[in-house]
Amino acid sequence: MNFDHIDIIQSLIDGVLFGSIYALIGLGFTLIFGAMHKLNLAYAASSIAGAYSGLMSLTIFGLPPLMAFIIGPIMSGVIGLILYFVCFRFMPRGNHLAPLMASIGALFFIDELIIHETSGSPMSFPAILPDAYFFLGEFGIRGDLLLVMGFSFILMAIVMLLLYRTKLGLGTRATSQQPVAALLCGIPIHRTNSATFILAGVLGGFAGCLLAASVGVLSPLLTLPLTVKGLIVTVIGGLGSIRGAIVAGFAVGAAESIFLLVRGVNERDIYVFLLLFLFLVLRPNGLFGTTINRD
């Protein structure tokens, strides 16, 4: 392949812009893990299901395209709350495998439900600024990805404010650090966890809608890649680290774009997985995670 420094910088720009979506998904995974120290593997599936709900509302009720970006996150929040009660709330506290396997089952259930309702066919999703394209010297910037990145920053700022400036955030952080002590202090753990799942679900709903809008279609095939990329971002950023998930999302987006340029679409994901492997071997605690004892 023939490419020069302009192609590399252009790929980095596109990757960082698109990586804002990965950052949102990783942030949702991190919120849930930080609150309960458990992984919700059905999280990305609920995000895509929310985006489908927003799209179906347009076709059934004839609503304006903007409503997809409102109904989608709301439905993802509802699905997130349902997942909490089905997969986490009533599972034995000492059994860490049970909620993980339950969330995997929910992932496949939601995916199969979407496939059944859509016959597995991709559906067109309303685009954001489809004709907007800006030039910065020799480099081109997609207007829709620029808007996606800006909106992602707004959502991240809102989440940070909720975590560090509200009672919900205080309860979430207390529950994450010492759940028994938080309960003795009068913090309603289950209500706090429910609110965290709703918040993460809404965040994932926005990510699902923004992803579909940026690629122009919504497909059941997006569920598994988004789940894997979200987990990669969460691990590389450091399990439970909010800033780590944000930074890792942009980094993974940039690396994925470079791999696409150098090795093509068929080998792109291979090198993303290799990047995860290198972090697990060389820096298992991630970029900003707490130190992990290998023993």
C-alpha positions as a Python dict, from the first residue, in 0.01 Angstrom:
ca = {
    (1, 'M'): (0, 0, 0),
    (2, 'N'): (118, 349, -84),
    (3, 'F'): (45, 616, 175),
    (4, 'D'): (225, 916, 317),
    (5, 'H'): (215, 1129, 629),
    (6, 'I'): (-97, 1310, 506),
    (7, 'D'): (-287, 980, 490),
    (8, 'I'): (-167, 887, 838),
    (9, 'I'): (-273, 1218, 991),
    (10, 'Q'): (-606, 1203, 809),
    (11, 'S'): (-665, 853, 947),
    (12, 'L'): (-579, 973, 1295),
    (13, 'I'): (-827, 1259, 1266),
    (14, 'D'): (-1105, 1028, 1148),
    (15, 'G'): (-1021, 771, 1414),
    (16, 'V'): (-1022, 1018, 1701),
    (17, 'L'): (-1353, 1165, 1587),
    (18, 'F'): (-1512, 821, 1559),
    (19, 'G'): (-1344, 711, 1883),
    (20, 'S'): (-1577, 941, 2077),
    (21, 'I'): (-1847, 677, 2026),
    (22, 'Y'): (-1619, 409, 2169),
    (23, 'A'): (-1548, 641, 2461),
    (24, 'L'): (-1922, 665, 2537),
    (25, 'I'): (-1964, 287, 2527),
    (26, 'G'): (-1656, 234, 2741),
    (27, 'L'): (-1783, 495, 2986),
    (28, 'G'): (-2111, 305, 3020),
    (29, 'F'): (-1929, -23, 3086),
    (30, 'T'): (-1711, 156, 3340),
    (31, 'L'): (-2005, 311, 3526),
    (32, 'I'): (-2165, -29, 3576),
    (33, 'F'): (-1838, -199, 3670),
    (34, 'G'): (-1747, 84, 3904),
    (35, 'A'): (-2082, 60, 4083),
    (36, 'M'): (-2104, -319, 4119),
    (37, 'H'): (-1762, -456, 4017),
    (38, 'K'): (-1942, -667, 3760),
    (39, 'L'): (-1943, -660, 3380),
    (40, 'N'): (-2274, -620, 3200),
    (41, 'L'): (-2204, -788, 2867),
    (42, 'A'): (-2554, -704, 2744),
    (43, 'Y'): (-2480, -332, 2765),
    (44, 'A'): (-2393, -273, 2399),
    (45, 'A'): (-2689, -487, 2292),
    (46, 'S'): (-2924, -267, 2495),
    (47, 'S'): (-2766, 38, 2328),
    (48, 'I'): (-2838, -100, 1980),
    (49, 'A'): (-3188, -205, 2091),
    (50, 'G'): (-3254, 150, 2208),
    (51, 'A'): (-3140, 287, 1872),
    (52, 'Y'): (-3376, 42, 1700),
    (53, 'S'): (-3660, 159, 1925),
    (54, 'G'): (-3596, 519, 1822),
    (55, 'L'): (-3586, 420, 1455),
    (56, 'M'): (-3905, 214, 1479),
    (57, 'S'): (-4087, 508, 1638),
    (58, 'L'): (-4013, 707, 1324),
    (59, 'T'): (-4152, 444, 1089),
    (60, 'I'): (-4457, 357, 1301),
    (61, 'F'): (-4566, 700, 1424),
    (62, 'G'): (-4413, 917, 1152),
    (63, 'L'): (-4216, 1127, 1398),
    (64, 'P'): (-3942, 1367, 1285),
    (65, 'P'): (-3589, 1218, 1261),
    (66, 'L'): (-3468, 1409, 1568),
    (67, 'M'): (-3702, 1205, 1787),
    (68, 'A'): (-3492, 894, 1723),
    (69, 'F'): (-3214, 1056, 1926),
    (70, 'I'): (-3456, 1118, 2213),
    (71, 'I'): (-3662, 799, 2219),
    (72, 'G'): (-3357, 577, 2162),
    (73, 'P'): (-3166, 679, 2478),
    (74, 'I'): (-3485, 669, 2687),
    (75, 'M'): (-3559, 314, 2576),
    (76, 'S'): (-3198, 212, 2637),
    (77, 'G'): (-3232, 344, 2992),
    (78, 'V'): (-3548, 137, 3040),
    (79, 'I'): (-3377, -172, 2900),
    (80, 'G'): (-3080, -107, 3128),
    (81, 'L'): (-3310, -100, 3432),
    (82, 'I'): (-3473, -428, 3322),
    (83, 'L'): (-3129, -586, 3279),
    (84, 'Y'): (-3037, -482, 3632),
    (85, 'F'): (-3336, -657, 3784),
    (86, 'V'): (-3313, -963, 3559),
    (87, 'C'): (-2937, -1021, 3559),
    (88, 'F'): (-2800, -859, 3875),
    (89, 'R'): (-3049, -757, 4143),
    (90, 'F'): (-3154, -1101, 4267),
    (91, 'M'): (-2835, -1294, 4195),
    (92, 'P'): (-2643, -1436, 4496),
    (93, 'R'): (-2396, -1177, 4620),
    (94, 'G'): (-2108, -1423, 4648),
    (95, 'N'): (-2158, -1578, 4304),
    (96, 'H'): (-1974, -1354, 4059),
    (97, 'L'): (-2020, -1591, 3766),
    (98, 'A'): (-2402, -1590, 3778),
    (99, 'P'): (-2459, -1224, 3675),
    (100, 'L'): (-2190, -1251, 3409),
    (101, 'M'): (-2355, -1555, 3251),
    (102, 'A'): (-2698, -1396, 3288),
    (103, 'S'): (-2580, -1085, 3103),
    (104, 'I'): (-2435, -1303, 2825),
    (105, 'G'): (-2773, -1473, 2795),
    (106, 'A'): (-2941, -1132, 2781),
    (107, 'L'): (-2696, -1026, 2509),
    (108, 'F'): (-2794, -1318, 2286),
    (109, 'F'): (-3163, -1276, 2369),
    (110, 'I'): (-3167, -908, 2271),
    (111, 'D'): (-2962, -980, 1959),
    (112, 'E'): (-3194, -1261, 1848),
    (113, 'L'): (-3499, -1045, 1922),
    (114, 'I'): (-3364, -769, 1699),
    (115, 'I'): (-3287, -1019, 1423),
    (116, 'H'): (-3636, -1167, 1450),
    (117, 'E'): (-3810, -829, 1433),
    (118, 'T'): (-3596, -696, 1146),
    (119, 'S'): (-3533, -1024, 960),
    (120, 'G'): (-3165, -951, 1009),
    (121, 'S'): (-3170, -677, 745),
    (122, 'P'): (-2992, -342, 791),
    (123, 'M'): (-3215, -36, 816),
    (124, 'S'): (-3136, 319, 711),
    (125, 'F'): (-3084, 556, 1002),
    (126, 'P'): (-3126, 937, 984),
    (127, 'A'): (-2791, 1098, 913),
    (128, 'I'): (-2646, 1400, 1093),
    (129, 'L'): (-2523, 1675, 859),
    (130, 'P'): (-2482, 1430, 568),
    (131, 'D'): (-2335, 1686, 328),
    (132, 'A'): (-2111, 1873, 573),
    (133, 'Y'): (-1741, 1834, 499),
    (134, 'F'): (-1474, 2078, 605),
    (135, 'F'): (-1115, 2122, 493),
    (136, 'L'): (-831, 2219, 721),
    (137, 'G'): (-543, 2267, 483),
    (138, 'E'): (-487, 1931, 318),
    (139, 'F'): (-704, 1744, 567),
    (140, 'G'): (-1077, 1680, 546),
    (141, 'I'): (-1310, 1664, 845),
    (142, 'R'): (-1655, 1507, 834),
    (143, 'G'): (-1910, 1744, 980),
    (144, 'D'): (-2122, 1465, 1122),
    (145, 'L'): (-1829, 1310, 1310),
    (146, 'L'): (-1729, 1653, 1440),
    (147, 'L'): (-2082, 1700, 1573),
    (148, 'V'): (-2077, 1350, 1722),
    (149, 'M'): (-1752, 1429, 1902),
    (150, 'G'): (-1884, 1758, 2035),
    (151, 'F'): (-2204, 1596, 2161),
    (152, 'S'): (-2001, 1317, 2319),
    (153, 'F'): (-1796, 1572, 2512),
    (154, 'I'): (-2119, 1727, 2640),
    (155, 'L'): (-2246, 1387, 2757),
    (156, 'M'): (-1914, 1310, 2926),
    (157, 'A'): (-1922, 1643, 3107),
    (158, 'I'): (-2277, 1575, 3227),
    (159, 'V'): (-2176, 1233, 3358),
    (160, 'M'): (-1876, 1380, 3541),
    (161, 'L'): (-2099, 1645, 3700),
    (162, 'L'): (-2347, 1381, 3809),
    (163, 'L'): (-2073, 1167, 3962),
    (164, 'Y'): (-1891, 1440, 4151),
    (165, 'R'): (-2153, 1708, 4217),
    (166, 'T'): (-2474, 1520, 4305),
    (167, 'K'): (-2601, 1284, 4575),
    (168, 'L'): (-2638, 1012, 4311),
    (169, 'G'): (-2270, 1037, 4230),
    (170, 'L'): (-2176, 1036, 4598),
    (171, 'G'): (-2390, 728, 4656),
    (172, 'T'): (-2248, 553, 4350),
    (173, 'R'): (-1889, 615, 4456),
    (174, 'A'): (-1961, 512, 4815),
    (175, 'T'): (-2136, 193, 4702),
    (176, 'S'): (-1845, 114, 4473),
    (177, 'Q'): (-1584, 153, 4748),
    (178, 'Q'): (-1760, 0, 5049),
    (179, 'P'): (-2114, -134, 4983),
    (180, 'V'): (-2169, -257, 5340),
    (181, 'A'): (-2052, 70, 5493),
    (182, 'A'): (-2264, 263, 5245),
    (183, 'L'): (-2568, 60, 5347),
    (184, 'L'): (-2497, 125, 5717),
    (185, 'C'): (-2476, 498, 5640),
    (186, 'G'): (-2827, 489, 5496),
    (187, 'I'): (-2742, 488, 5126),
    (188, 'P'): (-3001, 283, 4933),
    (189, 'I'): (-2767, 52, 4742),
    (190, 'H'): (-3023, -107, 4511),
    (191, 'R'): (-3180, 227, 4424),
    (192, 'T'): (-2835, 370, 4354),
    (193, 'N'): (-2744, 74, 4134),
    (194, 'S'): (-3075, 107, 3949),
    (195, 'A'): (-3007, 474, 3880),
    (196, 'T'): (-2655, 389, 3761),
    (197, 'F'): (-2789, 131, 3516),
    (198, 'I'): (-3042, 383, 3385),
    (199, 'L'): (-2772, 649, 3345),
    (200, 'A'): (-2540, 405, 3168),
    (201, 'G'): (-2830, 288, 2951),
    (202, 'V'): (-2914, 642, 2841),
    (203, 'L'): (-2548, 702, 2764),
    (204, 'G'): (-2536, 382, 2559),
    (205, 'G'): (-2855, 478, 2377),
    (206, 'F'): (-2694, 801, 2261),
    (207, 'A'): (-2384, 605, 2156),
    (208, 'G'): (-2595, 358, 1958),
    (209, 'C'): (-2786, 635, 1781),
    (210, 'L'): (-2469, 831, 1706),
    (211, 'L'): (-2299, 519, 1572),
    (212, 'A'): (-2593, 439, 1344),
    (213, 'A'): (-2612, 800, 1226),
    (214, 'S'): (-2240, 813, 1148),
    (215, 'V'): (-2244, 495, 935),
    (216, 'G'): (-2591, 560, 793),
    (217, 'V'): (-2741, 220, 879),
    (218, 'L'): (-2852, 24, 1182),
    (219, 'S'): (-2780, -347, 1173),
    (220, 'P'): (-2786, -639, 1420),
    (221, 'L'): (-2427, -702, 1311),
    (222, 'L'): (-2323, -394, 1511),
    (223, 'T'): (-2404, -557, 1846),
    (224, 'L'): (-2109, -793, 1884),
    (225, 'P'): (-1839, -555, 1751),
    (226, 'L'): (-1965, -276, 1976),
    (227, 'T'): (-1961, -512, 2275),
    (228, 'V'): (-1604, -620, 2201),
    (229, 'K'): (-1480, -265, 2138),
    (230, 'G'): (-1647, -144, 2457),
    (231, 'L'): (-1476, -417, 2659),
    (232, 'I'): (-1141, -339, 2496),
    (233, 'V'): (-1178, 29, 2581),
    (234, 'T'): (-1277, -56, 2939),
    (235, 'V'): (-979, -286, 2992),
    (236, 'I'): (-722, -59, 2825),
    (237, 'G'): (-849, 244, 3016),
    (238, 'G'): (-841, 55, 3344),
    (239, 'L'): (-1138, -122, 3498),
    (240, 'G'): (-1346, 130, 3689),
    (241, 'S'): (-1156, 437, 3564),
    (242, 'I'): (-1379, 706, 3413),
    (243, 'R'): (-1100, 911, 3259),
    (244, 'G'): (-932, 590, 3144),
    (245, 'A'): (-1242, 487, 2948),
    (246, 'I'): (-1260, 828, 2782),
    (247, 'V'): (-893, 838, 2685),
    (248, 'A'): (-890, 474, 2574),
    (249, 'G'): (-1197, 529, 2356),
    (250, 'F'): (-1021, 795, 2152),
    (251, 'A'): (-698, 593, 2147),
    (252, 'V'): (-870, 276, 2023),
    (253, 'G'): (-1055, 475, 1757),
    (254, 'A'): (-728, 626, 1634),
    (255, 'A'): (-545, 293, 1640),
    (256, 'E'): (-830, 120, 1456),
    (257, 'S'): (-821, 384, 1183),
    (258, 'I'): (-443, 345, 1143),
    (259, 'F'): (-475, -34, 1123),
    (260, 'L'): (-746, 13, 860),
    (261, 'L'): (-513, 230, 654),
    (262, 'V'): (-209, 3, 686),
    (263, 'R'): (-361, -347, 677),
    (264, 'G'): (-712, -302, 537),
    (265, 'V'): (-1057, -382, 672),
    (266, 'N'): (-1001, -760, 678),
    (267, 'E'): (-715, -739, 929),
    (268, 'R'): (-814, -427, 1121),
    (269, 'D'): (-981, -600, 1415),
    (270, 'I'): (-696, -851, 1446),
    (271, 'Y'): (-456, -575, 1537),
    (272, 'V'): (-706, -415, 1774),
    (273, 'F'): (-722, -746, 1961),
    (274, 'L'): (-343, -762, 1954),
    (275, 'L'): (-337, -418, 2115),
    (276, 'L'): (-559, -550, 2393),
    (277, 'F'): (-329, -851, 2437),
    (278, 'L'): (-25, -625, 2471),
    (279, 'F'): (-197, -419, 2740),
    (280, 'L'): (-300, -731, 2933),
    (281, 'V'): (59, -856, 2928),
    (282, 'L'): (256, -534, 2971),
    (283, 'R'): (10, -314, 3161),
    (284, 'P'): (-274, -528, 3300),
    (285, 'N'): (-410, -245, 3515),
    (286, 'G'): (-471, -32, 3205),
    (287, 'L'): (-388, 332, 3158),
    (288, 'F'): (-542, 467, 3480),
    (289, 'G'): (-658, 158, 3668),
    (290, 'T'): (-544, 46, 4010),
    (291, 'T'): (-246, -183, 4038),
    (292, 'I'): (-324, -551, 3980),
    (293, 'N'): (-132, -823, 4162),
    (294, 'R'): (-52, -1098, 3912),
    (295, 'D'): (-33, -1353, 4195),
}
